[in-house]
Amino acid sequence: MARFYAHPYNWLIRTLLTKFVLIFLIGISAQAQGVPVINSFSPTTGPVGTEVTINGSGFTEAHTVSIGNGATYEFTIVSDSEIRIKVPSLASNGAIRVSSNQGAASSSTGYTVVNAPAITSFSPSSGPVGTEVTIIGTNFSTVTAISIGSGSTTSFTKVSDTEIKVTVPSLASNGAIRVSSNQGAASSSTGYTVVNAPAITSFSPSSGPVGTEVTIIGTNLNSVAHVNIGSGWIAASSFISASDTQIKVIVPSTASTASLRVTSPYGQFYSSTFTVVGSPTITSFSPSSGPVGTEVTIIGTNLNSVAHVNIGSGWIAASSFISASDTQIKVIVPSTASTASLRVTSPYGQFYSSTFTVVGSPTITSFSPSSGPVGTEVTITGTNLSVATHIYVGNGWVPASSFISASDTQIKMLIPSTASSGSVRVLSNHGQAYSSGIFTVEGGAINITSTELVFNTGSVGSSQVKEYQVSGLGLTNGQAVNIILDAASPFTISTTAGSGFAKSLALNNVSSNRLNATTIFVKYTPVTSGDTPDVITHAQGSISKSLNLRVVTPMPVELKSFTANVKDDLVVLKWSTASEKDNSHFEVEMSAGSLSNFRKISMVKSKVENSSTTTDYTYSHYYSGNGQTEYYRLKQVDLNGASSYSRIIEVKPSLAMKPLVVAPNPLEVDSKAYFSASANGKATLRVTSITGKQVYFEQVDVHVGENALQLSKYSNLMAGVYIVTVEHDGKRESVRIEKK
């Protein structure tokens, strides 16, 4: 037999064969490890919400999919070679990226988000905090937030669909300008330079344990208010020393391995990573999904000091670990787990990894309404809801036996008397789920279907009867709702149309903290020709509601209805007449802030002059935007000049107020609560845990319009989920936040 190595080119053949085998084995290894590979996707373009199918391999362990800059954890793994995803609201034009614990892959071509905003230019390209920047582009009508570097704001002016003006926020840093909307997001191709903002050129050392002295070198450092090392916050008062070009600090016990950041009133700057020596890290975990009871293996470093592991809301103490070493921990997914980040915590720091998906656990996609008193009926939609054992609203819970109805995709229930403002949480033996939004528990309320009943003058001894309905939520069970009139009133009330009229009523049917809708009949019996207005009072304890009663001389025009609604900063007035006789026109009058300064704002001519059929009218008027209540009335004018007035209606366009937003969220040291106030005064800022326990509160001064409220106790918050509530002028808003 000839020997292979005797050939003169043996060395070349052996080398080529060796390389071929190595390449083959590497490929096999990559496939075995499940590293994602993207071969194609379709469609290649579409708006937010479009379903996209991604084809490739290694998808079984995928935990995150990104389209451009928009990442999401919500997608369907059809098989190891196929993923289906709906384009998320933060998506932007760019490559599709699939990430798993084994690695990540990006598509070779990009996805185009239809109707997403786009930035073509901006000016100026530099300036200090407070500079007005004009952004030019397309599809700006749906933009809800703007970022300049790391500084975001929701306060800006939309000049048109192609132009936005924004003031550089105090937390801005050098970097791209980004606009975000519910139709997608876009970033500028060039960056904005924040003049006078602090900058870091270097720091040393780049690693060390808690207590290490770190020297930061840069420019404009004498204005720095605080330094962050990951999640560790160091106030200027705790600096060892500071000048315009150098700051010295000590690594705090709350630090984590992450960027080093300096923040001042003139902007902020992120530097490279400082590594906290001794803190735990996670390099991978497997599997990335599974039901309650699944064994999960966590790989990393410094794990022997870990005190507990969190899988979403599920907490596992070190005493319950299956096994633990410096590089590996094994745990069992607890029944309290939820789909969220996996986290390890030790006395030397903590570390967040990617998402673990709890298979079979309930999920919440939405709930409505988002606020109401105790007794409000709430509908929760989602998946796997049939396994729910009870539901929490804040710290109040409802057992499954008390649900109004339940299916795998929907649960209906009443808000319990123990509820507090907070997340809606569904618990089961298969895991639990938190809502992304907050349910706000409002104070008890008595509701009536009309704020005023108007009767026509009549002869003494005659009578007229009108009706309305009263209901209530958040009331005390077993305590009557009392309905009362003045003893000398020409009006009487009853729960039946033809009998039982009196000056007072007691409704004793309050149960489950609710008063179901009850019809009340009001009879007017003229006593004199000059009967005066009266008020019906509805009350249970401190909760009350009034209904005005008025007697008027009939108009030549019979007015059927008169309403006002706010839409896109317009007050839309609508009224209908049942009949008109010798009608010339209507004069629309408005008074802002009080009933003492009515003025004519427009005239609307009669469409018919004389008619016995219904005629509809509409008039639109721009709301002044100053937060005041505006009052409207109609002055009906006959052909002969005689006139009479309609009832008065009021408009306080709360719909024009921006909702409470905390940004950035998850929290950074510079996060603020952006809140719209309807009047000058003080507001209460409250932070509670997810279970309703108060962490801290403070009173702050606010002004009419949008306010930016600093979360001053940021450094006091441990990692976790919290509820921020702002109360002002009888209004309460809440939002969920997270600190990592």
C-alpha positions in Angstrom: 0.0 0.0 0.0 1.4 3.4 -1.0 1.9 5.8 1.9 0.1 9.1 1.5 2.8 11.2 3.0 5.3 10.2 0.4 3.8 12.5 -2.2 5.8 15.7 -2.8 2.8 17.9 -2.1 1.7 16.1 1.0 2.2 19.1 3.2 -0.1 21.3 1.1 -2.8 18.7 0.9 -2.6 18.0 4.7 -2.9 21.8 5.4 -6.0 22.2 3.1 -7.7 19.1 4.6 -7.0 20.3 8.1 -8.5 23.8 7.4 -11.5 22.2 5.7 -12.2 19.9 8.7 -11.8 22.8 11.1 -14.2 25.0 9.2 -16.7 22.1 8.9 -16.5 21.5 12.7 -16.9 25.2 13.5 -20.1 25.3 11.4 -21.4 22.1 13.1 -20.6 23.6 16.5 -22.3 26.9 15.7 -25.4 25.0 14.6 -25.3 22.8 17.7 -25.1 25.8 19.9 -28.1 27.4 18.2 -26.5 30.7 17.1 -29.2 32.6 15.1 -28.9 32.9 11.4 -31.3 35.1 9.2 -31.7 34.0 5.6 -34.7 36.1 4.6 -37.8 37.9 5.8 -41.1 39.1 4.3 -42.6 41.5 3.7 -39.8 44.0 3.4 -41.9 47.0 4.1 -45.1 48.0 6.0 -46.4 50.2 8.8 -46.2 49.5 12.6 -48.3 46.4 13.4 -47.4 44.5 10.2 -46.7 40.8 10.7 -43.2 39.9 9.4 -42.0 36.3 8.9 -38.3 35.8 9.5 -36.7 32.6 8.1 -33.4 31.2 9.2 -32.0 28.9 11.9 -31.1 28.9 15.6 -34.4 30.6 16.6 -35.4 28.3 19.4 -33.6 30.2 22.1 -34.3 33.7 20.7 -35.3 36.3 23.4 -35.3 39.6 21.5 -36.0 40.8 18.0 -35.2 44.3 16.7 -36.3 46.2 13.6 -34.0 49.1 13.2 -33.8 50.7 16.7 -37.1 49.2 17.9 -36.6 46.1 20.1 -39.4 43.8 21.3 -39.8 40.6 23.4 -43.2 39.9 21.9 -43.0 37.5 19.0 -43.9 33.9 18.1 -41.3 31.2 17.6 -43.0 29.0 15.0 -40.0 26.6 14.8 -36.2 26.7 15.0 -36.3 28.2 11.5 -39.2 30.6 11.6 -40.2 33.6 13.7 -43.3 35.8 13.3 -43.3 39.3 14.7 -45.5 42.4 14.5 -43.5 45.6 13.8 -43.2 47.4 17.2 -44.1 51.1 17.7 -40.4 52.1 18.2 -39.2 50.4 15.0 -37.2 52.4 12.5 -35.8 51.7 9.0 -33.0 49.3 9.3 -31.8 45.7 9.6 -33.8 43.0 11.5 -31.8 41.5 14.4 -32.5 38.3 16.3 -30.7 37.8 19.7 -30.5 34.7 21.9 -28.3 33.6 24.7 -26.1 31.9 22.1 -25.5 35.0 20.0 -27.2 37.3 17.5 -27.7 37.8 13.8 -28.7 40.7 11.6 -30.4 40.6 8.2 -28.3 41.6 5.2 -31.0 44.0 4.0 -33.2 46.5 5.9 -36.9 46.7 6.7 -38.7 50.0 5.7 -41.3 51.2 8.2 -44.2 52.9 6.2 -45.6 56.1 7.7 -42.7 56.3 10.2 -41.2 59.7 10.8 -38.0 60.6 9.0 -35.5 63.4 9.7 -33.9 65.1 6.7 -32.1 68.0 8.5 -32.0 70.1 11.6 -30.6 73.5 12.6 -28.6 74.8 14.3 -26.2 71.9 14.7 -24.9 73.1 18.1 -25.8 75.3 21.0 -26.3 75.3 24.8 -29.2 73.9 26.7 -32.3 76.0 25.9 -31.5 76.5 22.3 -34.5 76.2 19.9 -33.8 73.6 17.2 -35.8 73.2 14.1 -36.2 69.7 12.7 -37.2 69.1 9.1 -38.6 65.8 7.8 -41.8 63.9 7.2 -44.6 62.2 9.1 -44.2 64.4 12.2 -47.9 64.6 13.0 -47.8 61.5 15.2 -44.5 62.3 17.1 -44.8 61.9 20.9 -41.2 62.3 22.1 -37.9 63.8 21.0 -34.4 62.9 22.2 -31.1 64.9 21.8 -28.4 62.4 22.7 -29.5 61.0 26.0 -31.9 63.8 26.9 -35.6 63.2 26.0 -38.6 65.6 26.2 -42.3 65.5 25.4 -42.5 69.3 25.2 -42.2 70.6 21.6 -44.1 72.4 18.9 -45.4 70.7 15.8 -45.4 73.4 13.2 -46.6 71.0 10.5 -46.3 67.4 9.4 -42.8 68.3 8.1 -41.4 70.6 10.8 -40.9 70.5 14.6 -39.4 73.1 16.9 -37.9 71.8 20.2 -35.8 73.4 23.0 -32.6 71.5 23.9 -33.5 69.8 27.3 -31.2 70.0 30.3 -30.4 66.3 30.1 -29.3 66.5 26.5 -25.9 65.2 25.4 -23.9 65.2 22.2 -25.5 62.8 19.8 -28.1 62.1 17.2 -31.6 63.7 17.4 -34.3 61.1 17.5 -38.1 61.4 17.0 -40.5 58.7 18.2 -44.1 58.1 17.5 -46.7 55.2 17.5 -45.9 54.7 13.8 -42.1 54.2 14.3 -39.0 56.2 15.1 -36.1 57.9 13.3 -32.7 59.3 14.1 -30.7 62.0 12.4 -27.7 61.0 10.4 -25.5 63.6 12.1 -25.2 64.6 15.8 -26.1 67.7 17.7 -23.3 69.3 19.9 -24.4 70.6 23.3 -22.2 73.7 24.0 -21.0 74.0 27.6 -22.0 70.5 28.4 -19.5 68.4 30.4 -17.3 66.0 28.6 -15.1 63.1 29.7 -11.8 62.5 27.9 -10.6 59.7 30.2 -10.9 58.2 33.7 -8.8 55.9 35.7 -8.7 53.2 36.9 -11.2 51.5 34.6 -12.1 48.9 37.2 -12.0 48.2 40.9 -14.1 47.2 43.9 -16.5 49.3 45.9 -14.4 52.0 47.6 -12.0 52.6 44.7 -11.0 56.2 44.1 -11.7 57.1 40.5 -10.2 60.2 38.7 -12.3 61.7 35.9 -10.6 64.0 33.3 -12.5 66.2 31.0 -13.9 69.7 30.3 -16.7 71.8 31.9 -16.7 69.5 35.0 -17.1 72.3 37.6 -20.8 72.4 36.8 -21.4 68.6 37.3 -24.1 68.0 39.9 -23.6 64.2 40.1 -21.6 61.3 38.8 -23.1 57.8 38.0 -21.1 54.6 37.9 -23.8 52.3 36.5 -26.6 52.3 39.1 -24.4 54.1 41.7 -25.1 57.8 42.2 -22.6 60.2 43.7 -23.7 63.8 44.6 -21.3 66.7 44.1 -21.2 67.1 47.9 -19.5 63.7 48.1 -16.8 64.4 45.5 -13.3 64.1 47.0 -12.3 67.1 44.8 -13.6 68.9 41.7 -12.3 71.5 39.2 -13.2 72.4 35.6 -11.0 69.6 34.3 -10.9 66.9 37.0 -13.3 65.2 39.5 -12.3 62.5 42.0 -14.9 60.2 43.4 -15.2 57.0 45.4 -17.0 54.0 43.9 -20.3 53.6 46.0 -21.8 50.4 47.2 -24.7 50.9 44.8 -22.4 50.9 41.7 -22.7 48.3 38.9 -20.6 47.5 35.9 -21.8 50.1 33.3 -21.0 53.4 31.7 -19.6 56.2 33.8 -21.7 59.4 33.4 -21.5 63.0 34.5 -24.6 65.2 34.6 -24.9 69.0 34.9 -27.6 71.7 34.3 -25.9 72.1 30.9 -26.1 68.5 29.7 -24.6 65.2 30.4 -21.9 62.9 29.0 -21.6 59.1 28.9 -18.1 57.6 28.9 -16.9 54.0 28.6 -17.6 51.2 31.1 -16.3 51.0 34.6 -16.1 47.4 35.8 -17.0 46.8 39.4 -14.7 44.1 40.6 -16.4 41.4 42.6 -19.9 42.0 41.4 -21.8 39.0 39.8 -22.2 38.7 36.1 -24.3 36.5 33.8 -22.8 35.3 30.6 -25.7 33.0 29.6 -28.6 30.9 31.0 -30.6 28.0 29.6 -33.3 27.3 28.7 -34.6 30.8 27.9 -38.2 29.7 28.3 -40.3 27.0 30.1 -43.2 26.5 32.5 -43.2 26.9 36.3 -41.0 24.1 37.7 -38.4 24.3 34.9 -34.8 23.9 36.0 -32.7 26.9 34.8 -28.9 26.9 34.7 -27.2 30.3 35.0 -23.6 30.7 33.9 -21.4 33.6 34.9 -18.8 34.9 37.4 -18.7 35.7 41.1 -22.0 33.8 41.5 -21.1 32.2 44.9 -22.0 35.5 46.6 -25.5 35.7 45.1 -28.2 36.1 47.8 -31.1 35.6 45.5 -32.2 35.2 41.8 -35.2 36.9 40.3 -37.1 35.6 37.2 -39.4 38.6 36.6 -41.4 38.9 39.8 -40.4 35.5 41.0 -37.9 35.5 43.9 -35.6 32.6 44.7 -33.5 32.7 47.9 -30.0 31.2 47.9 -31.2 28.6 50.3 -33.5 27.3 47.6 -30.9 27.0 44.9 -30.4 23.4 43.5 -26.7 24.1 43.4 -24.3 27.0 43.3 -20.7 27.7 42.6 -18.7 30.7 41.5 -19.5 30.1 37.9 -22.9 28.4 37.9 -26.3 28.5 39.7 -29.2 26.1 39.1 -32.7 27.2 40.2 -36.3 26.1 39.7 -38.8 28.6 38.1 -41.2 29.5 41.0 -44.9 29.9 40.7 -44.5 33.6 41.3 -42.3 34.1 38.2 -43.3 36.3 35.3 -41.9 36.8 31.8 -39.1 39.4 32.3 -35.3 39.8 32.8 -33.4 37.3 34.9 -31.5 39.0 37.7 -28.8 38.0 40.2 -28.2 40.1 43.4 -25.4 39.9 45.9 -23.9 42.3 48.5 -21.4 43.3 45.8 -23.9 44.3 43.2 -26.4 42.9 40.8 -26.7 42.0 37.2 -29.6 41.9 34.7 -29.6 39.4 31.9 -32.1 38.9 29.0 -35.7 37.8 29.2 -36.9 34.4 30.5 -40.3 33.5 29.1 -42.6 31.7 31.5 -44.5 29.3 29.2 -48.2 28.8 30.1 -48.3 31.8 32.5 -51.1 34.3 32.0 -50.5 37.5 30.0 -52.3 40.8 30.1 -52.6 42.7 26.8 -55.0 45.4 28.0 -57.6 46.3 30.6 -60.4 48.9 30.7 -61.3 51.3 32.1 -57.9 52.5 33.4 -59.4 54.4 36.4 -62.5 54.5 38.6 -63.7 54.2 42.2 -64.1 51.0 44.2 -66.9 48.9 42.6 -65.9 49.8 39.0 -66.3 46.9 36.6 -63.0 46.2 34.8 -62.4 44.0 31.8 -59.0 42.3 31.5 -57.9 40.8 28.1 -54.9 38.5 27.5 -54.0 34.9 27.2 -54.1 31.9 29.6 -56.4 33.8 31.9 -58.5 30.7 32.7 -55.8 29.5 35.1 -55.9 32.7 37.2 -56.5 32.1 40.9 -56.8 35.7 41.9 -56.1 39.2 40.6 -54.5 42.2 42.4 -55.2 45.8 41.8 -52.5 47.6 43.7 -52.7 45.8 47.1 -56.3 44.7 46.8 -57.1 41.3 45.5 -60.1 39.5 44.1 -60.4 35.6 44.2 -61.4 33.7 41.1 -64.7 32.8 42.8 -65.7 36.5 42.8 -65.0 37.1 39.1 -68.1 38.3 37.2 -67.0 36.1 34.2 -63.8 34.4 33.1 -62.5 32.8 29.9 -59.0 32.0 28.6 -58.8 35.5 27.0 -61.0 37.7 29.2 -61.9 38.3 32.9 -64.4 40.7 34.2 -64.3 41.8 37.9 -65.2 44.6 40.3 -62.5 46.8 41.9 -62.4 45.6 45.6 -62.6 48.0 48.6 -59.0 47.1 49.5 -57.6 48.2 46.1 -55.0 50.9 45.6 -53.6 52.6 42.6 -51.1 50.3 40.9 -50.5 47.6 38.3 -53.1 44.9 37.6 -51.5 41.6 38.4 -52.9 38.1 37.5 -51.7 35.2 39.6 -51.9 31.5 38.9 -50.1 28.3 39.7 -48.4 28.6 36.3 -46.8 32.1 36.8 -48.1 35.6 37.0 -48.3 38.7 34.8 -48.2 42.5 35.5 -50.0 45.0 33.3 -47.9 47.6 31.6 -50.4 50.3 32.6 -51.7 51.5 36.0 -55.2 51.4 37.3 -55.9 54.5 39.3 -58.4 54.1 42.2 -60.4 57.3 42.4 -62.5 58.5 45.3 -66.2 57.5 45.6 -68.6 59.3 43.3 -72.3 59.8 42.9 -73.2 60.2 39.2 -76.3 61.8 37.7 -77.4 61.8 34.0 -78.0 65.5 33.9 -76.6 68.5 35.7 -79.7 70.6 35.2 -83.4 70.2 34.6 -85.3 73.1 33.1 -89.0 73.6 33.6 -91.3 76.1 31.8 -93.3 78.6 33.8 -96.9 77.5 34.3 -100.0 78.6 36.1 -100.4 78.0 39.8 -101.8 74.5 40.5 -100.4 73.0 37.2 -97.6 70.5 37.2 -94.7 69.2 35.1 -92.7 66.0 35.6 -89.2 65.3 34.4 -86.7 62.5 35.1 -83.0 61.6 35.5 -81.0 58.7 36.8 -78.6 58.6 39.8 -75.9 55.9 40.3 -72.6 55.7 42.3 -69.3 53.9 42.8 -66.9 53.7 45.7 -69.8 54.0 48.2 -70.2 52.5 51.7 -72.3 49.3 51.8 -75.3 49.5 54.0 -75.4 53.3 54.1 -78.2 55.2 52.3 -77.7 57.8 49.6 -79.9 60.7 50.7 -81.6 62.9 48.1 -82.9 66.2 49.6 -84.8 69.3 48.5 -85.4 72.6 50.4 -88.6 72.3 52.5 -90.1 75.5 50.8 -89.3 74.3 47.2 -92.0 74.1 44.6 -90.3 70.8 43.5 -90.8 67.3 44.8 -89.1 63.9 44.1 -90.1 60.2 43.8 -88.8 56.9 42.5 -92.2 56.3 40.8 -93.7 58.5 38.1 -97.2 58.9 39.5 -97.0 58.9 43.2 -94.9 59.1 46.4 -93.5 62.7 45.7 -91.8 64.2 48.7 -89.0 66.6 49.6 -86.5 63.8 50.4 -85.7 60.2 49.5 -83.3 57.6 50.9 -81.8 55.0 48.5 -80.8 52.0 50.5 -79.7 49.6 47.7 -75.9 50.2 47.9 -74.1 46.8 47.6 -70.6 45.9 46.3 -69.8 49.6 46.9 -72.2 50.4 44.0 -75.5 52.2 43.7 -77.1 50.8 40.5 -78.8 53.3 38.2 -82.0 54.5 39.8 -84.6 56.7 38.0 -85.7 59.8 40.0 -88.8 61.7 38.9 -89.0 65.5 39.6 -92.4 67.3 39.8 -92.7 71.1 39.5 -95.9 72.5 40.9 -95.9 76.4 40.6 -96.7 78.1 43.8 -96.2 81.7 42.7 -95.4 83.4 39.4 -91.9 84.1 40.5 -90.5 80.7 41.5 -86.8 80.7 42.0 -84.2 78.1 41.0 -83.5 75.2 43.4 -81.0 72.4 43.9 -81.4 68.7 44.5 -78.6 67.4 46.8 -77.4 63.7 46.6 -75.1 62.6 49.4 -73.6 59.7 51.3 -71.2 60.9 53.9 -68.7 63.3 52.4 -69.6 62.2 48.8 -72.2 64.5 47.2 -73.5 65.6 43.9 -76.0 68.4 43.0 -78.6 68.8 40.3 -79.8 72.3 39.4 -83.5 73.0 38.9 -84.5 76.1 36.9 -87.8 77.7 35.7 -87.7 79.7 32.5 -90.1 81.5 30.2 -90.5 79.3 27.0 -88.5 80.4 24.1 -90.2 81.0 20.7 -87.7 78.4 19.7 -88.0 75.0 21.4 -84.4 73.9 22.1 -84.1 70.1 22.2 -80.4 69.9 23.1 -77.2 72.0 23.6 -73.8 70.3 24.0 -70.1 71.1 23.9 -67.2 68.7 23.3 -63.4 69.3 22.9 -61.7 67.8 19.8 -58.2 68.7 18.7 -58.1 72.0 20.6 -61.5 73.0 19.3 -64.7 73.4 21.3 -67.5 72.0 19.2 -70.9 73.3 20.1 -74.0 71.5 18.8 -77.6 72.3 19.3 -81.0 71.1 17.9 -84.4 72.8 17.8 -87.7 70.9 17.9 -89.5 73.9 16.4 -88.8 77.5 15.4 -91.2 80.5 15.1 -90.0 83.9 13.6 -86.4 83.0 14.5 -83.8 85.3 13.1 -80.5 84.0 14.5 -78.5 82.7 17.5 -75.7 84.6 19.1 -73.0 82.4 20.7 -71.7 83.8 23.9 -68.7 82.7 25.9 -67.3 83.5 29.4 -63.8 82.3 30.5 -63.1 81.4 34.1 -66.4 82.6 35.6 -70.0 83.4 34.8 -69.5 87.1 35.0 -68.0 88.1 31.7 -70.1 86.7 28.8 -69.3 88.1 25.4 -70.6 87.5 21.9 -68.1 85.4 19.9 -70.3 84.6 16.8 -73.7 84.7 15.2 -75.4 81.7 13.5 -78.3 82.5 11.3 -81.5 80.5 11.5 -81.7 77.8 8.8 -85.5 77.9 8.6 -87.1 80.9 10.5 -90.3 78.9 10.9 -90.4 75.1 11.3 -92.1 72.3 13.2 -89.4 69.7 12.5 -85.9 69.1 14.1 -83.1 71.5 12.9 -79.5 70.9 13.8 -76.7 73.5 14.2 -72.9 73.3 14.8 -70.4 75.9 15.7 -66.6 75.4 16.5 -64.4 77.7 18.5 -60.7 77.4 19.4 -60.2 76.7 23.1 -57.9 79.4 24.7 -55.5 76.8 26.1 -55.0 78.5 29.4 -56.5 75.7 31.5 -59.6 77.7 32.5 -63.2 76.5 32.4 -65.1 78.1 29.6 -68.9 78.7 29.7 -71.1 78.9 26.7 -74.8 80.0 26.2 -77.0 80.8 23.2 -79.0 84.0 22.8 -81.9 83.3 20.5 -83.1 86.5 18.7 -86.5 86.8 17.0 -87.2 88.7 13.8 -88.7 91.5 15.9 -85.5 91.8 18.0 -86.9 90.1 21.1 -84.5 87.6 22.7 -84.1 84.8 25.3 -81.2 82.8 26.6 -80.5 79.0 26.7 -79.1 77.2 29.6 -75.3 77.5 30.3 -72.9 74.7 29.5 -69.3 74.5 30.6 -66.1 73.1 29.0 -62.9 72.2 30.8 -60.9 70.4 28.2 -59.0 67.9 30.3 -58.6 65.8 27.1 -56.2 68.5 25.9 -53.9 67.8 28.9 -50.9 65.5 28.3 -50.9 62.3 30.4 -48.3 61.7 33.1 -45.0 60.4 31.6 -41.8 59.4 33.4 -38.7 59.6 31.1 -36.3 58.0 30.8 -38.0 54.8 31.9 -36.4 52.4 33.1 -35.1 55.1 35.5 -31.9 57.0 35.2 -30.6 59.4 37.8 -32.0 62.3 35.7 -35.5 60.8 35.1 -38.3 63.3 35.5 -42.1 63.0 35.8 -43.7 65.1 33.0 -47.1 66.3 34.3 -49.7 68.8 33.0 -51.3 71.0 35.6 -54.6 72.8 35.2 -53.8 75.5 37.7 -50.9 77.0 39.6 -50.3 75.5 43.1 -48.8 72.5 44.8 -48.8 68.9 43.7 -48.1 65.7 45.7 -45.5 63.4 44.1 -45.7 59.9 45.6 -43.7 56.7 44.9 -45.1 53.4 46.0 -44.0 49.8 45.6 -45.9 47.5 43.2 -47.8 46.2 46.3 -48.9 49.7 47.3 -46.4 50.4 50.1 -45.3 54.0 50.1 -41.6 54.6 49.5 -41.6 58.4 49.7 -43.7 61.4 48.9 -43.0 65.2 48.5 -44.9 68.3 47.7 -43.7 70.4 44.7 -44.8 73.7 43.2 -46.4 73.5 39.8 -47.7 75.9 37.2 -50.4 75.8 34.6 -49.3 73.6 31.7 -46.5 71.0 31.5 -44.1 70.6 34.5 -41.0 68.5 34.8 -40.8 67.0 38.3 -37.4 65.6 39.4 -37.5 62.3 41.1 -35.2 63.5 43.9 -35.1 60.3 45.8 -33.8 58.2 42.9 -30.8 57.0 44.9 -33.0 55.7 47.6 -34.8 53.3 45.3 -33.7 49.7 45.1 -33.9 47.8 41.8 -37.5 46.9 41.0 -40.9 48.1 39.8 -42.6 51.1 41.4 -45.7 53.3 40.9 -45.3 57.1 40.6 -48.5 59.1 41.4 -49.0 62.8 41.0 -52.0 64.5 42.7 -53.1 68.0 41.9 -56.3 70.0 41.8 -58.5 66.9 42.6 -56.8 64.9 39.8 -54.7 61.8 40.3 -52.5 60.2 37.7 -50.2 57.2 38.0 -47.6 55.5 35.9 -45.4 52.4 36.3 -41.6 52.8 36.5 -38.7 50.4 36.7 -35.3 50.9 38.2 -32.6 48.4 37.1 
